Amino acid sequence: MEAEQHHPAACDGALSKAFGLLGKWWNGVILATLQHGPLGFAELRRAVEGISDSVLSERLSELSAAGLAQREVEPGPPVAVRYRLTPNGTALMPILSELAGWASRHLPDTSTSWGGGRG
């Protein structure tokens, strides 16, 4: 049986791509918040303490474009917009949970707020 070859450039590219999206302030927190079910914009803003409307809107657009979150318009009246995880976003949750556990065990706590006061 032939050993699987390691291709550092491919691995580095994949990690860069993943952390380019997930490493942005708030993206992981937004995804983790949506794992509990669909939320409207105002509900999500209240749940993600410290995020501004403009940053939340930008991050939701990015997460939607990446296929991790989905914007749904529910017919009214009144018309309601809700956000939910896609199957790809749901598949990411165990990985984020493992990453959070690792960070709790191995990284120093340098702030009282996950977002560090950004956005």
VENJOQUI-V731554 format. One record per backbone hydrogen bond with DSSP energy under -0.5 kcal/mol. NH is the residue of the N-H (numbers start at 0). CO is the residue of the C=O. If there is no record, write none. Layout:
BEGIN
nh = (NH	NH)
co = (CO	CO)
END
This chain:
BEGIN
nh = (7	9	10	11	12	13	14	15	16	17	18	19	20	20	21	22	23	26	27	27	29	30	31	32	33	34	35	36	38	40	43	44	45	46	47	48	50	51	55	56	57	58	59	60	61	62	63	64	65	66	67	68	69	71	71	73	73	74	79	81	82	83	85	89	90	91	91	92	92	95	96	97	98	99	100	101	102	103	104	105	106	109	115	117)
co = (5	6	6	7	8	9	10	11	12	13	14	15	16	17	17	18	20	23	21	23	25	26	27	28	29	30	32	33	82	80	39	40	41	42	43	46	47	118	51	52	53	54	55	56	57	58	59	60	61	63	62	62	83	69	81	71	79	72	73	71	38	69	67	85	86	87	88	88	89	91	92	93	94	95	96	97	98	99	100	101	102	107	112	114)
END
